Each structure stands twice: as C-alpha cells, then as structure tokens.
C-alpha cells in the first residue's frame, strides 16, 4: 500500500511539540512508523499518547488498587464498572472529569461532561437512572468563581434535566486553590440485566464499522491534549477545544441504543468520547486484536470541507461507534432513522492489525495498532513525600467565640451552607424512582423499578485532609463514601474514582498521587469496597499553581428492601446517641479554618478496623428498625451534624453536657472519623448493644421543640439556624 502525504521532518517535529508529544515520545512514534508521519497520523499519536487517554503518569500506581470481589462483573478497562446487585441485575457506573473545559466555557464544559459520562454507561447496555457530581470552585468572593459556579450548575442541570435522568446527589466546596482550575466531576449510575452487558472489543473480520448519533463538526479538536496540559494566561483562547452538547439528541441516542440492544446484532459498541473517532476506533480494534479501515468521506458531517485530521480528532458530542454482525446493518439503520439520528457504515474490520484512514480515495493514515498501545509511554515519575504536619493539641487552641455563635457561623460558611440554590436547578425526581433527594440522607437512594431493591450512591473527598496527608486523605475519602452509604442502611459494594491532581512532572505532586492511591487501596481492602472504574485528571494547574489533591470517590451500595432505607431527619421524642470514639480532633477541621482562621495540623486518622466494626453495627441496627435516623459525622463535627438533622426534620434538640475531659469546642466541632449520630426510641438498650459490640456510645440528647438547646441553656431557634444555613449561596449569586 502507498504511504500517505507525509509532513516535512522539521514541520512534523514542530507540530509534535505543539500537540503535546515530548521529543522522546515523537521519536518512538517515528520508530513505530518507520518514517515521518502524516498530519492525521501525528494527530492520532498525540491524542492516544496524551495524559488524558493513555494515563502514562498514573497507570503504574493505579494497578495497585484492589479491583476484584465476588460481585464485580467488569472492573477497570471497560467504559464503566459493572457489579452484580442481585435479582439478575447489574449496576454500571463511572465518574469522569471535565475540569479544563468547564473553566474555559463553564456551561458547555459541564453539560458535555454530563453527556459524556451518560454515554459511558449506556454504551454498556445500562439505562441511566441517576447522575451525581463532585464540584470544586475557587474563592467565592471572586467574580470569576461566581461566573464559573453559575455556568457549571446551569450546564449540569440543563443537560441532565433535558435528557431525563435525575441528578440526585453530589458535593460542592470552595477553596482559593481552585481559583484558576475548578473541578467538575460527573458520575452516572445505570441498570442492566447482568447477562446483557455490551463490551467494546471489536471482532469479526469484514464486519461493518457503523457510526451513529449526531454529525461531526470541528468542535473539541484536540480536547484531549488540552486536558493534558497546564493552563496559562491565554486559557480563554482554548475555547474552540470545548465541545458543544445537545441533550435532546442524547435522549434520542439513549432510546435508539436501548432499542438496538434488545436485538442481537451488536458485536461491540463504544462511545466517542475524548479524542472522538480516534480513541473509539483504536480502542475497539486494539482490544479485539484486529485491524480497522475507515473511509472518512462517509462520516456524517455538519461542516463543509472537513479534513480527515479534523474528523478523526473532533470531539463532537452524542456519537457512538459500533461493530455489527454481517448483514444486519438494515436492522440498526431502521432504528436510528426512526429516532432521527445519523447512521452510516464508515468502514470495516480487517486482518492487518493496522488502523487505516482513507479520505476521498487518498490514504491519510496507516498505523500498526499493537505498538500504538504496547509502546505507549509509561512513566514511573519521581515522587517526593508530603511533609507530615504536627498533631495539634486541642487544649492549645482556645475558642474565640461561644459554641452557639460558632455553630451559626459554621452552618452559614461556604463549605457547610445549604446547597438548595444548586439542587433546585437539578431535577432530582424525574423518572419517579428517587426515594431520598439531595439533603435528606447521607447518600441518595434510587429505587430499582419493579423491585423492592434500591441503590444508595454518593460522592466524597476532603481535599484539605489530602493536602495535609495524602495517604490518610485517600483513606478517608473511601471511608467517608462507605459511611455515607452505610448510614442509609445500604451495603456498600464498589467505588469509582476521579483522581484530580496537579502537574505529575513535579515530584511533590506525584508523591501526593502515589500516597493517595496507597490510602485508597488500604481502605478498599479493609472495607471490601473495590475500585471498578475511574478517571485521572492531571495538570490541574494554572500559571504553576496547582489545586489541592482531590481524589474524588463515587460509591454505590444496595439495599434489598427500600422501605428500610433511612435519612437523617429527626422526629419528636427520639433519643440521640453518638457512636464512635471522640477525642476532639481539630487539625484541618472546618472549625479551625472558619472560626480561628488557621489551616494547619495533621488531619484526623482513620482506623479502618474500627470503621468496619462500627459501620457494620450501624447497618445491622438500621435494617432491624432500632435506628430511625442516622447521620455520619464529617465536616464540622458533631454539632453541625446535629443541626443538619434538626433542620431537615424541623425538630429541635435538647443536648446533654459534653464530657469534662475534652474542651467543649473540641467535643462539638472536632472531626474524629468513624462516627455516627443515631436517633432511636430507647437509648439505654441501644447503648448496651453498642457496648456489647465493643463500640463507644454516648447519649447526647433528645429531639423535640423548635430550637437547638445547648448544655447550659443557650438556645438557637430552628428559624435562626435555617436563616444562617440558607443565606450564603443566594446572596453570593445575587451580586
């Protein structure tokens, strides 16, 4: 076969650098080809070997995470993770980042992040039942932060609401470290029959390669390489690399794919995500050990004069690539035409082991697939350990204000205030299966249609802990997700992760990554909570300033009888019991930051054995009916959790005195891990059961009235708590 039109050597070398290939990586590509590349070939190498697609800095460490369990059907390596949830059903889920695009163009960046993660799930045969997100923004006083927050929330709501999938949970935090680089992590959970899972490995020499969905345009070209580099002062100029989404087309695509999947004509299917046609075709053929030939003039196009290079690298949204059984193309075409979507046979599988790209009869690319994967860069980059911070003695940190005043300030602070302004822009109940809406429980609960079963799902991470001690922070992120699912009565089954870090070429950043993976792995093993999917987002830096290390965790669990699922709203006349060890840990606490103005100290340690014992006991007592409401203790500590329970249930609390051995502010606001507050009808019997299980348990109050009454008699009305809690975001966004 003839060779394509090759770039001049100097021009090829220049473009390789512009496309993000290091000099040694470019030399490796030359060795694979045995010649100078064409423009299309260079584009293919650059995106497939980008950080975003190849995980070249993270693969070494990610292999250390536990990924197997009896209930895991498919772990990392497919479009999304798959777990067995009983009754012949599987849950399919993943979390993925759209950080860089969301800073450049917040609305479309966030919207297409939602669209992309939806496709990762339904491409495997699952009907999406829920979306979640994990968001991080900069200093809220900055106009740029307000602009990005507004655009991101509207983008998530605009796409999810239109496509008809409820957004049921998530988290939002603020910190100046995210001023130049917000984080937008989107998660989707779907359900499929466990014997009808669709995979991406192409098979069948001569089988048709079929393009379906929307037309290809010039939006998103080199989006993958843009997401694999730091931002600089000219980041606004990268706006053309941000994709444009159409949720109405996505809804049609979901329905068309579901209908086709009910037939028996699909051999393999893959979402066109990052790097578009390039990644989908290379990955499908590579996994199947076959070759693939594409004719680009057959690709549905919405712009005139597109080159093969542009079509291969476009990241236009709402597109899928399929391999169909021979002679069955007419079945698929009829379905996609009915749903008013494009359908085109654009190529076929070959026995060459190469990806061959043709356009109008001209050869544009011819690359051997095996070395494109096997010779892809893999770095074990230098690491530097994060220096340990000292353990703070709570006795050395006096409180500058009273307990009640501090509580009001905390519940109104950016990281603890009500997220209602955000939630109200999301449709959390479309589909009619949402049992626990945002703010009602520690994890969202979504019923599985036509069963008594439900899934609990959450997203969690505490970046300030990870910055102080990445290993302990990684451990805590997994444990927090496990606790939040447990607190509803569900059994935690598996996680997806989204590893958001700065520049991996800096040893201190790579050290953070490696330590976070160690902590996550230890927690996953101790809690039987394996990793089944995930995403890595590196180079989250602007002008050399990196984000806090943020290994976001998305957890999924199952509850077999949804009627037993609980939230944290209180009712009148309940006894409140604190379960777990309380030492009054103030290091890296929100109390220390918001009330004292200090961000320092070691984060609270996570005792994984105690986590397991305590959580299993809590879950058992929820399912038995002994616990009527439950809230895990996290940001802000015990008193913030109690205030949230009171506000959600519109029921006050009269609190018992704090132990004399711990300063009151440390007892009420310390962030010791592995703890829960439970509401029960009989505190004495519950405490006896806890102590028989070897767990610390203390009665701390009783629900009733319309105020939070502190030890000593100070009273804070629920109205005042609500006013402080609800004020921040509406006031911020009204500026």
N, C-alpha and C positions, 0 to 999 in steps of 0.2 A: 504493500500500500504506500502511496505517496505520503510525504510529510506535509503538515500544514504550513502556512506562511509564518516564518519564524521572525521573531524580533531580532534586531541588531544586538550583538552582545552587550554593548555599552548601555543601550536603551533598556534591555532586559534587566540588567543589573540595577539600573536606576529605579525602574518600576518595582522590582522585587523589594527594595528598601521602602518605597512609598506604600506598598501593600502590606508591610509589616514582617517580611521574611528577614531573618538575620543572615549575615553573609554565609555562615556555615550551613544554614538551612537551604539557602539558594544553591550552594554547591552540591548539596545532597540531591536536590531536585534535578540538577543538571546530570548527575551521575545516573539517576533512575532513567532519565530520558535518553541519555547518550548524545545529547545535542542541546542547543539553545531552545527555549520554549516559545510557543506562540503566545499571543496575548491571552487567549482563553485558557491555555494550559497553565500559564503563570497565575491567572486568577484562581483556578481550581486548587493549585498547590497552596496559594496564600490563605484561602479560607479554610481548607481542610486542615492545614497546619497552624491555624490561629489558636490562641489560647481558648477561645470560645468553643471551638469544635473539637480540638484534639486533647484538651486537658493535659498539655505537655508538662506543666509545672505541678500538677496535682495528682496525676494517676498513681504515682509511686506511693503516696500516702493514703489515697482512698482505698487501695487494695487491702489496707489493714482493718477496715471496718467490717464488723460481722454482718453478713447478708443472708444467712440461711436460718430457717426454722421449719418445723413440720407444716406450718400454714402458709409458707411462702411458695407461690407458684412460679413467679418470674421475678428475679431480683434485678440489680442494675445491668444495663446493656440493652434493654428494650426501650421503647418510647416512654413507658411508665412502669412502675412496680405493680405486681399483682399478688393479692393474698386471698386465701380461702376464708370466707366469713360464714360458712355453713349454709344449709338448705340448698346446696348446689349453686351458690352464688359466689362471685369474686368481687372484691373491691380493687379498683385500678386507680392509682393516684400518683401525683408528682407535683413538685414545686419548682418553679423556674424564675430567673431574674429578668427584668427589663430595666435595669438601672440606668445605663448610659442613655438609651433613647428617651427615658422619662425625664431626664434633666434637660435634654435638648428641646424636646417637644412634649410637655407633660401629658396632655390629653391623649394624643395618639400613641405615645410610648407606653402608657399604662393600658390603654384599650387593646393594643395589639399584644401586650403581654398576656392579658386575659385570653384573647383569641388563640394565641399560640399554645398555651397550656391546655385549653379545652381540646385542641386538635391532638395533642399528645395522648390524651385519654381516650377520645372516641375513635382514634385510628386503631385502637386495640380491640374495638368491639363493645366498649362500655358506653352506656348512656350517662352523660354527666348529671349528677344530682346535687352538686354543691361546689361553690367557689369560696376560697378564703384568700387572705393576703397578709403579708408582713411588710410594714412600711416604716421607713426611717427618713426623717426630714431634719433640716438644719435648725439654727437659731430661729425661733418663731417670730422674733421681733424684726427680722429682715424681710423686706418686700419680696425678694426672690423666693424665700421659703414659702410665703403665703401664696405666691403665684404657682409654685410647683405643687403645693398641697392641694390647691383648688383644682388644678388641671388633672392631677393624678386621680383624685377622688371622683371627679366627673367622668374621667375616662374609664375607670373601673365600673362605675355604676352604669354609664352609658352603654358599654358593651355587654356586661353581664345581664342587665335588665332586658335589653333588647333580644338577646339570644335565648332568654327564658330559663336561665339557670340561677338559682338563688345564691346570693352572697351571704354566707351565714356566720362568718367569723373572721378574726384576724387580730392584728395588733398595730399600734401606731406609737412611735416615740420620737422625741426631738433631742438633738444634741448638736452643738456647733461643729463637731467633726464631720457632719453630713452637709455642711453648708454648700460645698461645691460638688457633692456627689450623693444625691438621695438614693435610697434603696427601695425598689418596687419589686417584691417577690410575690408571685401569684401561684396559687395552688388550686387544683381541681381534683375532685373525687368522683368516680363513676362506678356503675354497677353493670356486670355482665354475667351470663351463665358461665360457670368456670370451665365448661367444656367447649366454649365458643370464643376463645381468645385468639385474636389475629396478630400475627407477628410480621416482621419486616424483611426476613431473609428471602431474597428472590430465588426462584427455581424454575426449571423447565426451559431448555434451550429452544429458542424460537418463539417463546411466549411473548405476547404483546406487552409493551410498556405503555400504560394509559395515564393521561393527565386529566384530572377532573377539578371542578371548582370555578374560581374566578380567573380572569385573564391576567397575563403577566405584563407588568409595567416597569418603569425604571426606578420605582421607589425601593429603598432598602439596599441598593447595590453597595456591597462591602460593609453591610451592617455588622457582620460577624467580626471583621477585622477592627471596625470602630469600637466594638465592645471588648476588644482585647488590647486596648491601649489607654494610657492615662489621658485625661482631659488637660487642655491648656486654655489660655485666654481666648482662643478662637473657636471654642466648642460650638458656639452658635452657628458657625459656618458648616457644621456637620449635619444640619437639619435635613438635607436630601437623603441621608442614610437612614432616616427613620421611616418605618413602614406606615401605611395608611390602612386602617381596618374598616370592615363593613360587617357589623354583627348580623344584619339581615341575611347576607349571603352565607355567613357561618351557620345560621339556623337552618337554612336550606341544605347546606352541606352535611350537617349532622343527620338530618332526616333522610337524605339520599343515601348516605353511607350506611345508616341503620337498616334501610330497606334492602340495599345490596348485600349486606352481611347476613341477611336472613336467607339468601340463596346460597349456592355452593360454587361460586365462580371465582372467588378471590384466592390467589395463591399467596400474595404478600401485599402489604399496604404500608405507606409511610407518609407522615406529614411533611410538607415542605416548610421547614422552619428556618433556623439560621442557615445561611448560605443556599437556601432555596433548592432549585433543581440540582445543584452540585451535590450538596450533602445527601439529599434523599436518594439520588441515583447511585452515588458512590457507596453509601452505606448499605443499600439494599443488595446491590450486586456483590459488594465485598463480603457481606455476611453469608451470602449464598454460594460464594466461590465460583461465580460465573462472570461473563463479560456483559457489557451493555452498550448498545448503539442507539444514539438519539439523533433525530432529524429536526433541527430547530425551526425550520420553516413551518412545521406542523404545530408548533406550540401556539395556543391561543394568545393573541397579543392585543393590548389595548392602546399601544402607541405605535406609530409608524417608524419604519427604518431601524428597528432594534437589531443589534448585532448578536451573534452567538454568545460573546462575552457577557453582554448585558443580560441576556435571558438566563444564562447559567448562574449568574450571581445575584439576580433580582431576588428580593425578599418580599415580593408582593404577597398579600395575605390570602387566606381562605382557599388554599390549593392543596391537593393531595396527589401522590403518585402511587399507582397500583400495577401489580402484575396479575393478569387474568389468565384463566385456563383457556386453551386454544378453542376457537370457535364460539366463545361465549361473550364476545365483545358486544354483540347486539343487545344482550340482556342488560348489561351495565349501561349502555348508551341510552336505552329507552328510559331507564330510571332517572338518569341525570338530566336528560332532556325534559322529562316530566317536571322536575324540580327547577327548571330554567337555569341550569348550570352548564358550563362548558364541559365537553367531553371530546378527547382527541387521542387517537393512537399515535404516539410520537416516536416509537422505536420498538426494539425487540431485544431479547436476551441472546447472547452469543456464547460460544465456547472459547473465546480468545483470551479471557481474563483481563481484557482492557476495557476502559471507557473510551468510546469513540464518539466524537461530536461532529456532525455534518450540518452545513447550512447552505441551502440552495445549490447542492451538488459539490460544494467545496469542503475539504477536510479542515476542521478547526482545531481538533484536539485528538490525541491518541496517547493515552497514559496507561501503563500497566497498573492494575488495581492493587495487587498484593503488596508491592513495596510502598504504595501510597499510604497504606496503613502500617505495614511492618517497619518501614523506615521513617515513620513519623517521629518527630523529635520527642524525646522523653528525658526530662531533666530531674535530677535529684539535687535541687539547688541548695546552696549553703544555708544553714539555719543558725540563728542566734536566739538563745533562750530569753524570754521576757524576765527582767529582774523582779524578784519577789518583793512585794510590798509588806511593810510590817503589820502585824496583827494589832489592831487598835484596842486599847483598854477602855471600855465604856465608862469606867469611873473617872477617866481623864478628860471626858468630853461633857462638860456641863451643858444643860439645855438653856438656850437664850430666851425661851418662852414657855408658857404652860402647855400642858398636854392638850387641852381643848383648842387653844389657839393654833398649835402646831397641826392638829388634825384638820382643821378648816383650811389652813394654808395648803396642806398636802393634797387633800381631795380636789382642790382647785388648781393644782400645778399642771404644767403641760403633759407630764407623763402619767398622771393619775386622774385627770379630769374626765368627765363624761365624753364618750365618743359619739354621742347621739347625732351631732351635726354631720358626722360621716355616715353612720349607719342609716340615717333617714334618706340618704341618697342611693342606698342599695335596696333592691327588692330582695328581702330575706325569706319571703314566704311563697314566691311563685312556685308552682308545682304542688303546693298543698301538703308537703311532707315534712316541713320544718317543725320540730317539736320544741326545741329551745332556741330562741332567737338570740342575736348578739346582746350581751349584757345580762342575760338571765341565768347563765351557768358558766362554769369554768371551761367547758367545751361545748361547741354546737352539737345538737342532736338532730339527725335527719332520719326519719322512718323509711324503711325499705317497703315500697309499695306492695300490697297484697301479702304482707307478712307481719308478724309481731316484733320483728327484729329491727334494730336501728344501728346507725353508725354514730360514734362520737368523734369529733375532729377538732384540732386546734393548731395554732402556730405559736411558737415560743422561742425566745432567746433574750438574754440580758447582756447587751454589749458592754456595759461598764464593768461587769464581772469578767468578761472575756479579755478586756484591755488590761485589767489588773493581774489576771492569772488565766491565760487562755485554756490551759488544761482543765482547771476547775470550772471555768466558764462553759466549756464544751460539755462537761459532765452535767452541769446544772441545767443547760438548755434541754438536754434529753430528759433529765429527771422532771423538769417542770412540765414538759409535754405529757409525760407519763402520769404525773399527779393530776393535771387538769382533766385528763380522760377518766382517771380513777374516781375523781370527785363527783362524777355524774352517775357512777355505778357501772360504767362500761369497762371491759377488759382491753387494755392496750395491746395492739398486735404488731404494729410496724411503723416506721418513720420514713419520710423523705426529707432531704436536707437541701439547703441553699447556702453555700459557703461563700460569703461576701467578705473579701479582704482587699488589701491594697496591692502594691507592686511586688510581685513574688521575686523580683530580682534583688530586692533588699533582704538581707539575711534576717533582720528582725521581723519582717512581715512573714517570711516563710517559716520562721520559728513559731509565730503565732498560729499559722495554719497547722503545722505538724502537731503542736501541743493540743490544739482544739480537737483534732482528729483522735488523739490519744484519749482525751477525756470523753469524747462522744462514744468511742469504741468500748471503753470500760463500762459506761452507763448502759449501753445497748446490751452488752453481755450480762450484766448483773440483773437487768430488768426484763430479759427475754423480749427485746424490743428492737428487732433488726432493721437495718437500712435496706430499703428495696428500690429506691430511686433517688435522684438528686441532680443538682446543678452546681457548677462552680463559677463564680463571678470574681475575677481578679482585676487588678489595675483600677480599683475604685479610688482614684486619686485625682486631684485637680491641682496643677501647679506644685506638685510634690507633696501635697498634704493629703494623707490617707484617712480613710474612715476608721471608726472603731472596728475591731474584728467582730464580725456578725455572722456566726454560723446558725442561721435560722433553721428551726426544726418544725416540720409538719407531721403531726401524729394522728393515727387513725386507730380506733378501737371499736369493738362490737358489744352491744347489749342485747341479749336474746329476748327479753321481754321489755318493750319500750315503756310500758306502764310503770316500770320500776325506776326509770331514769329520773334523777332529781336535779334541781338547780340550787341556788343559794338564797332565794328569797325566804325571809322569816315569816312566821305566823305568830299570832298572840299565844303567850303561855308556854313557849318552848324553853327548855334548859339548854344552855350553851356550854360546850366542853372544848377545851383546847387539847389536841392530841399531838404529841411530839415534844422533843427536847427544846427548851427555851433558855438560851444563855444571854440573850440581848446583844446580838452581833450587829454592830453599827458600821463596820468597814464597808465602803462602797454602797451604803444604803441611800435610799432617796431622802430619808430624814436628814442624813449628814449633808447631802448636797443642797437640798431645798431650804432647810432650816438653819444650818450652820454655815453653808456656803463653801464646803470642802468636798473635793472628790479625791479620796485617798484611802489607803489601807488595803489589806487583803480582803477579798470577797469571802462570804460565808462558805465554809467547807460543806461538801456533800458526802454524807455517809450512805453509800449505796445499799449496804445490807439493811440499815435502818429504814431507808426509803422503801425497800421491798416489803419488809415486815409491816410497816405502818400502812402502806398503800393497800396491801392485800387484806389487812384487817378492816380498813375503811370500806373497801368494796364489798366485802362479805356482809358488813352490817348495813350498808345501803340496800343490798338485794334482799336482806332479811326483813327490812322495814324498820329497823331500830333507829336508823338515821333518816331524818326527814328533810334536812337541808345541809349542804356541805360546801365549804369554800376552802381551797388550798391557800396557804399564806405565801405571798410573794412580795412584789414591790410595795413598800410602805409598812409591811409587817402586820401584826395582829389587829391594831385598832383600825387601820384602813380597811382590812377585810371585814371587820365587824360593821363598820359604817356602810360598806357596799351591800352587805346582807340586809341591813336595816332599811336602806334606801330602796332596794329592789322589792322588798316585801312591804314597804310603807308601814313598818312596825318598829318601834323603838326598842331600846335595850337598857336595862339597869345592870351595870358592871360591878363585879366583885373587886376587892382590892388586889393590887399587884403584889407579888412576893417581895418581902423586905430585902432579900439578898441581892436583888437586881435594881438599879436605878429605874424609876418609873418610866422615863422616856425610852430607855433601852428595852425594857419589857414590852412596851406597847408598840414601838416602831422598829425594833431590831428585825433583821431579815434572816434569822436562822432558818435553815432548809428542812424539808421533810415534814412539814407541819400542816395540820388541817384544823379548821373550826367546824364543829358539827352541831346541829340542832337535834335534840332528842326529847322524848317525853319523860324519861327517867334518867337523870344524870348519875345518880348513885349506882344503878345497875350497869350503866354503860361504862363508868369509870372502873368498876370491878372487873368487867370483861376486858377492858384495855389492859389493866394491870396484870390480869391472868395471862395475857398475851405478851407480857414483858414491855408494855408501852407506857410512857409517861402520859397522864391525862389529868386535867385540872378543870373543875367547874369555874367558869369565868363570868357567868351572868344569866339573866333570864329576859326573854323578849316580852314586850308589851308597851303600850303607851305610844306617844308620838315624839319622843326625844331620846337621845343617847345620854344617859346619866352616868357620869364618870365617878369613880371612887372619890369620896369626899364631898359629893353632892353637886358638882358643876354639871349643868345640863345644856345640851346643844340640841335645839329642835331639829326635826327632820326637814322642816322648811328651810332652815338656815344651811343645813348640810347640802340639800338639793341646790340652793341658790349658788353656793360656792362651787359645787361639783359641775353644774351645767353652764357656768358663765364663760369659761375661757375660750373655747373654740368659736362660738358665735360672735363673741366680741372681737376676737382676732380676725375673723374673716369679714367682719363688717367694716374694717378700717379702709 
